[in-house]
Amino acid sequence: MDVTNSAVVNGSLQISTEVIAKIARLAAMEIDGVKEVCTTSGMKSILGRPKNVAVDLLDDVAEITLHLVVYYGAKIPPVCEKVQENVKAAVQNMTQITVSRVNVVVVGVQVKAEPAEME
């Protein structure tokens, strides 16, 4: 689904939900404590490719769902709150599309890799 902005002078503007999903993924990855925005087996695009961010649009208002793996030791509620704030701000600032909700599902925890010891 695309969002059409009729306020554009000299033509039209369409922003793909895939672009919104990419912005959301990158914004989530900026938050300390997030290891990855991961793919879940139950989320597939129309073409059968795995999706890691779901974007639902209704009347030019987006609801975004992300599945995350966080680092072990990170305080999950504050990390998720920061992800929600950053994703909402990034999508709204870059696309001027209203974001009504950012749903975060934590699907895993991973230990940070230790740096290799110097010999």
C-alpha positions as CSV (number, residue, x, y, z in Angstrom):
1,M,0.0,0.0,0.0
2,D,1.2,3.5,-0.8
3,V,0.4,6.8,0.8
4,T,-0.4,9.6,-1.6
5,N,0.2,13.2,-0.6
6,S,-2.0,15.5,-2.7
7,A,-0.3,18.6,-1.3
8,V,2.7,18.2,-3.5
9,V,3.1,20.9,-6.1
10,N,3.5,19.9,-9.7
11,G,2.6,16.2,-9.3
12,S,2.0,13.6,-6.7
13,L,4.1,11.8,-4.0
14,Q,3.8,8.2,-3.1
15,I,5.7,6.6,-0.2
16,S,5.7,2.8,-0.1
17,T,5.1,1.0,3.1
18,E,8.4,-0.7,2.4
19,V,10.1,2.7,2.8
20,I,8.3,3.4,6.0
21,A,9.4,-0.1,7.3
22,K,13.0,0.6,6.4
23,I,13.0,4.0,8.2
24,A,11.4,2.3,11.3
25,R,14.0,-0.5,11.2
26,L,17.0,1.9,11.0
27,A,15.5,4.1,13.7
28,A,15.1,1.1,16.0
29,M,18.7,0.0,15.4
30,E,20.0,3.4,16.6
31,I,18.9,2.6,20.1
32,D,21.5,1.3,22.6
33,G,20.5,-2.2,23.7
34,V,18.9,-3.3,20.4
35,K,20.8,-6.2,18.9
36,E,18.7,-6.5,15.8
37,V,15.3,-6.1,14.3
38,C,14.6,-9.7,13.5
39,T,12.4,-11.7,11.2
40,T,9.7,-13.9,12.6
41,S,8.4,-16.9,10.8
42,G,4.8,-15.7,10.9
43,M,5.4,-12.4,9.1
44,K,5.7,-12.7,5.3
45,S,5.2,-10.2,2.6
46,I,2.9,-10.9,-0.4
47,L,5.9,-12.1,-2.4
48,G,6.7,-14.6,0.4
49,R,9.8,-12.8,1.6
50,P,10.2,-12.5,5.4
51,K,9.4,-9.1,6.9
52,N,10.9,-7.7,10.0
53,V,8.7,-4.6,10.3
54,A,4.9,-4.6,9.7
55,V,3.3,-1.3,8.6
56,D,-0.5,-1.0,8.6
57,L,-1.9,2.2,7.0
58,L,-5.4,3.4,7.3
59,D,-6.4,6.9,6.2
60,D,-2.7,8.0,6.0
61,V,-2.1,7.0,9.6
62,A,0.5,4.3,10.2
63,E,0.7,1.6,12.9
64,I,4.1,0.0,13.0
65,T,5.1,-3.4,14.6
66,L,8.7,-4.3,15.1
67,H,10.2,-7.6,16.4
68,L,13.5,-7.1,18.3
69,V,16.3,-9.0,19.9
70,V,17.9,-7.1,22.7
71,Y,21.2,-7.5,24.4
72,Y,21.3,-9.4,27.7
73,G,21.5,-7.0,30.6
74,A,19.6,-4.2,28.8
75,K,16.5,-2.9,30.7
76,I,13.8,-4.0,28.3
77,P,11.0,-1.5,29.1
78,P,13.2,1.6,28.7
79,V,14.8,0.2,25.5
80,C,11.4,-0.4,24.0
81,E,10.2,3.0,25.0
82,K,13.2,4.6,23.3
83,V,12.6,2.5,20.2
84,Q,8.9,3.6,20.1
85,E,9.9,7.3,20.5
86,N,12.7,7.1,17.9
87,V,10.7,5.2,15.3
88,K,7.7,7.5,15.6
89,A,9.8,10.6,15.3
90,A,11.9,9.3,12.4
91,V,8.9,8.2,10.4
92,Q,6.9,11.4,11.0
93,N,9.8,13.7,10.4
94,M,10.9,12.0,7.1
95,T,7.5,11.2,5.6
96,Q,5.0,13.6,7.4
97,I,2.8,10.5,7.9
98,T,1.2,10.3,11.3
99,V,2.2,7.3,13.4
100,S,-0.5,6.3,15.8
101,R,1.3,3.3,17.4
102,V,4.6,1.6,17.5
103,N,4.3,-1.9,18.8
104,V,7.5,-3.6,20.0
105,V,7.7,-7.3,20.4
106,V,10.8,-8.6,22.1
107,V,11.5,-12.1,20.7
108,G,15.0,-12.7,22.0
109,V,17.9,-11.8,24.1
110,Q,21.5,-12.1,23.0
111,V,24.8,-11.8,24.9
112,K,27.2,-9.3,23.5
113,A,30.2,-10.9,21.9
114,E,33.4,-10.3,23.9
115,P,36.2,-8.6,22.0
116,A,39.0,-11.0,21.1
117,E,41.8,-10.9,23.7
118,M,45.1,-9.5,22.5
119,E,48.1,-11.9,22.7
